[in-house]
Amino acid sequence: MRFLYKFTLLLSILIFISSTIQFFAADRFFRSTTNSLFLTINEKAANNLREAISSYFKNITHLV
């Protein structure tokens, strides 16, 4: 094998390995960030719904 062929093969393998590692690291980071964001959004929505339901019950009890 010629040197250029070996060098090209080595660079291709290194690029593939580094891309794979980068993909898994970015995927894990993206998942954790997205899960945290969804959790925060769900907590805020639940609190807003709780306050709305509590307000409706207070209005109903004051009417009766």
Protein Blocks (a to p, Z undefined) as FASTA:
>chain_A
ZZklmmmmmmmmmmmmmmmmmmmmmmmmmmmmmmmmmmmmmmmmmmmmmmmmmmmmmmmm
mmZZ
